Amino acid sequence: MLQFLFLKYNFGKRTKLTIKVSLTCSIMTLICALFCYYFLEIKGVIFYALFIYSIVNLLNILMFLKHRKLEITYNLMSILAFCVTYIICLYSGGVNSPFSTFLVLIIFSGYATTIFYGDLWLVIVSLAALSLYLISISDYNFINYVPEKADNAFNFFFLLFLIVLLGGVFGRLMSKNNTLVYKSKKEIAKRNEEKTVMLKEIHHRVKNNLQVVNSLLRIQARGVEDENVKLMFKLTQSRVIAMARLHEKIYNTKDLKYIDVNDHFKLLIRDLIHSYNLDKNIVSKFEIEPVKMSIDTLLPLSLIVNELISNSLKHAFSDVDIGELFVALKSTNNNYEYELIVGDNGTGTSGCVLSEVVNSTGVTLIETFVRQLNGSIMTLKEKKGTNFKILFSNIHAK
């Protein structure tokens, strides 16, 4: 009845386990005390120790309903169990007592609660076992309250007690908890799979919507005669395509959190070269370390690369036979700090300042995205053409 009383409360798994074990020990100890007294004629210290433990521990459990502090209940239960077990061992054969095995249960119960209590009781019980051994080999002997004629029955009864407690209580509870853990893991795996499918579908829809936007911009640009306006449309289309490519990459990969930078940049620059359709031989060179980044980092980085490469394709290759685009990425500090170099072998400027190379809208976008990455951008004057170095943090990988 008491067990059903506790189960109706919404306690956690660890609390239920502690209460169930404590309640079972109280009931079984009371049965053992009565059995020893009436059937085995074991009275004195052993009977009183068992009887007192069963009553006091039962009160300890009932008090838990009032204060709801599991640590207090567990500590009182463990101290009480240890003292009673040690006393019974002293008066039922010392180190040879069948009751000495119950000291191990206190350690087991400690580890079932926390590692700290498990380690603590491991030390205490080990010292207690050592003291039982030292007493057994000393000249001082405690009175053995187990009559010789009841010795076998006493040993059998407590062995049966141990079997029921370990197998029927600890074993069943652990099996039940393992089943619940297995079901929980299956449910979590199922939900994760559903979320993965949903996220992929979202990225797929975003990619499709961005492609629709790109198509609308392309259709709108057909009726425009002004070349500068057409160029503005083309630049906007390249930015939309850069974002669409990223969502497409996420949709087609197993890892929704991180994207392969090398493959993404190659596809991005290939699309840009195809979009501008220059009457030049354009060669792309990549030196990209095997790095994976989240979409939060890679999206602004992609738009930076898009602006710089678009600018190179528009202005850099008028006086060269073979155009070269160069993209290099490497980590510089524990995979959190990165260096990106984007450049070309075309016609550079005397000062090679960002505002002299890229249009005002592009400059604003680049500076905004660099700040978003907690980074900085600088020009590389010593290299031929127009080249930029961006230092940034992959802040979402920390």
Buried (B, 14 or more C-beta within 10 A) or exposed (E): EEEEEBEEEEBEEBBBBBBBBBBBBBBBBBBBBBBBBEEBEBEEBBBBBBBBBBBBBBEBBBBBEEEEEBEEBBBBBBEBBBEBBBBBBBBBBBBEBBBBBBBBBBBEBBBBBEEEBBEBBBEBBEEBBEBBEEBBEEEEEBEBBBEEEBBEBBBEBBEEBBEEBBEEBBEEBEEEBEEEEEEEEEEEEEEEEEEEEEBBEBBBEBBBEBBEBBEEBEEEBEEEEEEEEEBBBBBBBBBBBBBBBBBBBBBEBEEBEBBBBBEBBBBBBEBBBEBBEBEBEBEBEBEBEEBBBBBBBBBBBBBBBBBBBBBBBBBBBEEBEEBBBBBBBEEEEEEEBBBBBBBBBBBBEEEBEBEEBBBEEBBEBBBEBBEBBEBEBEBBEEBBBBBBBBBBBBBEBE
